[in-house]
Amino acid sequence: MYLRAVHAENSIPALRQLIKEYPLGVLTTAIPSATQPFIQSSHIPWVLDVQDDSSETELGVLRGHIARANPQSKTMIESLLAENRAGTGDVLDQEVLVLFTAPTHHYVTPKFYTETKPTTGKVVPTWNYAAVQAYGRARIYYEAKSEETSGFLARQIHDLSQLGEMSVMGYTGEGGRPGPWKVTDAPERYVELSRMAIVGIEITIDRLQGKFKMSQELGEGDRRGVVEGFKALGSDVGGKMSDLVRERGEMKQKFKQ
């Protein structure tokens, strides 16, 4: 990830929070294979485990699952079973990457730069967004008949469904809201067969990088033009972008002080 200092988010809790709020991440692997592409990516929803939410340094562990029929699954399992591999056990030899992106992002027109454009014209378009990249070593739970794999997947499916039902959907069963769907609502045999069709992934994060590219590099006048320009769009995403640019600009000014 290209990290300009003005855009870099150095707060580990802030990076963890983005992952928790937007848990759909893109898993990317680069594993040699005789039958599959070297670089592969899959969109996967993740659960982030953190022992101490108040910690300023803990990176956490990502838990997810992927279809056994996915070519990326086949490549990872093939790598673990290779006779000439460097490592041992169920942890991939290669580092993996998971990319998380906030849903609020937008094209930025040079017309928003109300200070620089009229005076010099030296302005170009860009795109504002927020993203986090998590790097680490992945343990793959692929042996369908293993008690360890079965236990991991049972916990994973339960925790992920609760995350989706309660945090994403708001089905808490409180305040008139519907209660969450539970794994136990489905037939037990159906759940067992579904578990056999997936592979578990557990990534111990060893590097966490992120950025909020929200026009912080601009002067105050141009940044104010971006805030007002997004607000004038009159759309939901425009309003959210306006607020984000303003908030990140205020954080920049506060940091300078």
C-alpha positions in Angstrom: 0.0 0.0 0.0 1.3 3.5 -0.9 1.1 5.5 2.3 1.7 9.2 2.1 2.1 10.5 5.6 -0.8 12.8 5.3 -3.2 10.0 4.4 -1.8 7.2 6.7 -3.9 6.0 9.6 -1.4 5.0 12.3 -4.0 4.2 15.0 -4.3 0.4 15.3 -7.7 0.6 17.0 -9.0 2.7 14.1 -7.8 0.1 11.6 -9.4 -2.7 13.6 -12.6 -0.7 13.7 -12.8 -0.4 9.9 -12.4 -4.1 9.6 -15.1 -4.8 12.1 -17.5 -2.3 10.4 -16.8 -3.5 6.9 -15.8 -7.2 7.3 -16.0 -8.2 3.6 -12.3 -8.5 2.7 -10.4 -9.6 -0.4 -8.1 -12.5 0.4 -5.1 -12.5 -2.0 -2.5 -15.3 -2.2 0.5 -15.8 -4.4 1.2 -19.5 -4.5 2.9 -21.5 -7.3 0.6 -24.1 -8.8 0.8 -26.4 -11.8 -2.9 -26.1 -12.4 -4.1 -22.7 -11.0 -3.1 -19.0 -11.5 -0.2 -17.9 -9.3 -2.1 -14.9 -7.9 -5.7 -15.5 -6.8 -8.2 -13.4 -4.9 -11.6 -14.1 -3.2 -14.1 -11.9 -1.4 -14.6 -13.4 2.1 -16.4 -12.0 5.2 -14.2 -12.1 8.2 -14.4 -12.2 12.0 -11.7 -10.2 13.7 -10.6 -11.7 17.1 -9.0 -9.3 19.6 -8.1 -10.2 23.2 -8.1 -6.6 24.4 -10.3 -4.1 22.5 -8.6 -1.3 24.4 -5.1 -2.3 23.2 -3.3 0.3 21.1 -0.9 -2.4 19.6 -2.8 -5.7 19.3 -3.3 -6.5 15.6 -5.7 -9.5 16.0 -6.5 -12.7 14.3 -8.8 -13.0 11.2 -11.2 -16.0 10.9 -13.0 -16.8 7.7 -14.0 -19.7 5.4 -14.0 -20.3 1.7 -15.7 -22.8 -0.6 -13.8 -26.0 -1.0 -14.5 -25.9 -4.7 -12.9 -22.5 -5.0 -9.7 -22.8 -7.1 -7.9 -20.7 -4.4 -8.8 -23.4 -1.8 -7.5 -26.1 -4.1 -4.2 -24.2 -4.5 -3.7 -23.6 -0.8 -4.4 -27.3 0.0 -2.1 -28.4 -2.8 0.6 -26.2 -1.4 0.3 -27.7 2.1 0.5 -31.3 0.7 3.5 -30.6 -1.6 6.5 -32.8 -0.8 9.0 -30.1 -1.5 7.5 -27.4 0.6 9.6 -25.4 3.0 7.4 -25.5 6.0 5.3 -28.1 7.8 1.8 -28.4 9.2 -1.3 -26.5 8.1 0.2 -23.0 7.9 0.9 -21.7 4.4 4.6 -21.1 3.6 3.6 -17.8 1.8 2.4 -14.6 3.4 -1.2 -13.7 2.5 -3.0 -10.3 2.2 -6.5 -9.3 3.0 -7.8 -5.9 1.7 -10.7 -4.2 3.4 -12.3 -1.1 1.8 -14.9 1.3 3.3 -18.0 1.5 1.2 -17.9 5.3 1.1 -15.6 6.4 -1.7 -15.9 8.8 -4.6 -14.4 10.5 -7.6 -13.1 14.0 -6.8 -13.5 16.5 -9.7 -11.0 19.4 -10.1 -14.0 21.7 -10.1 -14.1 21.3 -6.3 -10.7 23.0 -6.0 -12.1 26.5 -5.7 -8.8 28.1 -4.6 -6.2 26.6 -6.9 -8.2 25.9 -10.1 -9.2 29.6 -10.7 -5.6 30.9 -10.0 -3.3 28.4 -11.7 -5.4 25.6 -13.2 -2.8 23.1 -12.0 -5.3 20.6 -10.7 -6.2 17.0 -11.7 -8.9 14.5 -10.7 -8.5 11.9 -7.9 -10.4 9.4 -5.9 -11.1 9.6 -2.1 -11.4 6.3 -0.2 -10.4 4.5 3.0 -8.8 1.0 3.1 -6.9 -1.4 5.4 -4.5 -4.1 4.4 -3.8 -7.0 6.8 -0.8 -9.2 6.2 0.0 -12.5 8.0 0.4 -16.3 7.9 -2.7 -18.4 7.3 -3.6 -21.7 8.9 -5.9 -23.7 6.7 -8.5 -26.1 8.2 -9.2 -28.4 5.3 -9.4 -32.0 6.7 -13.2 -32.4 6.7 -13.2 -35.4 9.1 -10.9 -33.8 11.6 -12.4 -32.8 14.9 -10.2 -29.7 15.0 -11.5 -28.6 11.6 -15.1 -29.4 12.6 -14.7 -27.4 15.8 -13.1 -24.4 14.0 -15.8 -24.3 11.3 -18.7 -24.7 13.8 -17.4 -21.7 15.8 -16.7 -19.7 12.6 -20.1 -20.2 11.1 -21.8 -19.4 14.4 -19.7 -16.2 15.1 -20.0 -15.0 11.5 -23.7 -15.5 11.3 -24.1 -13.6 14.6 -22.0 -10.8 13.3 -24.1 -10.5 10.2 -27.5 -10.9 12.0 -26.8 -8.6 15.0 -24.1 -6.1 13.9 -25.0 -5.8 10.2 -28.7 -6.4 10.2 -29.4 -5.1 13.7 -31.5 -8.2 14.5 -30.9 -8.0 18.2 -34.3 -9.0 19.5 -34.4 -5.8 21.5 -36.5 -2.6 21.2 -38.9 -4.2 18.8 -36.3 -5.5 16.5 -36.5 -9.1 15.2 -34.3 -11.7 16.8 -31.2 -13.1 14.9 -31.3 -16.2 12.7 -29.3 -19.0 14.4 -27.3 -21.8 12.9 -29.5 -24.2 15.0 -32.5 -23.0 13.0 -31.3 -25.0 10.0 -31.5 -28.9 10.0 -28.4 -30.4 11.7 -27.6 -32.7 8.8 -27.8 -29.8 6.3 -25.3 -27.8 8.5 -23.0 -30.8 8.6 -23.0 -31.2 4.8 -22.5 -27.4 4.4 -19.4 -27.5 6.7 -17.9 -30.3 4.5 -18.1 -28.0 1.5 -16.0 -25.2 3.0 -12.4 -24.7 4.2 -11.5 -22.7 7.3 -8.9 -19.9 7.3 -7.2 -18.4 10.4 -4.8 -15.5 9.8 -2.5 -14.3 12.6 -2.0 -10.6 11.5 1.6 -9.5 11.7 1.2 -6.2 9.8 -1.7 -3.8 9.6 -1.6 -0.8 7.3 -4.3 1.7 6.4 -5.2 5.0 4.9 -8.0 7.5 4.8 -7.4 9.4 1.6 -9.8 12.3 2.2 -8.2 15.4 0.6 -5.9 16.0 3.6 -3.1 17.0 1.1 -5.0 20.0 0.0 -4.8 23.5 1.3 -7.6 24.7 3.5 -9.4 26.6 0.7 -9.4 23.7 -1.7 -10.4 21.3 1.0 -13.3 23.5 1.9 -14.3 23.5 -1.7 -14.3 19.6 -1.7 -16.5 19.6 1.4 -19.0 22.0 -0.1 -18.9 20.3 -3.5 -19.7 16.9 -2.1 -22.5 18.3 0.0 -24.0 20.1 -3.0 -24.4 16.7 -4.8 -27.4 16.1 -2.6 -26.8 12.4 -2.4 -26.3 10.0 0.5 -22.7 9.2 -0.5 -22.0 12.9 -1.3 -23.1 13.8 2.2 -21.0 11.1 3.8 -17.9 12.1 1.8 -18.4 15.7 2.8 -18.5 14.8 6.4 -15.4 12.5 6.1 -13.3 15.2 4.3 -14.3 17.8 6.9 -13.5 15.4 9.8 -10.2 14.3 8.4 -9.3 17.9 7.7 -10.0 18.9 11.3 -7.9 16.0 12.5 -5.0 17.2 10.3 -5.3 20.7 11.8 -5.5 19.4 15.3 -2.4 17.2 14.8 -0.5 20.3 13.6 -1.2 22.1 16.8 
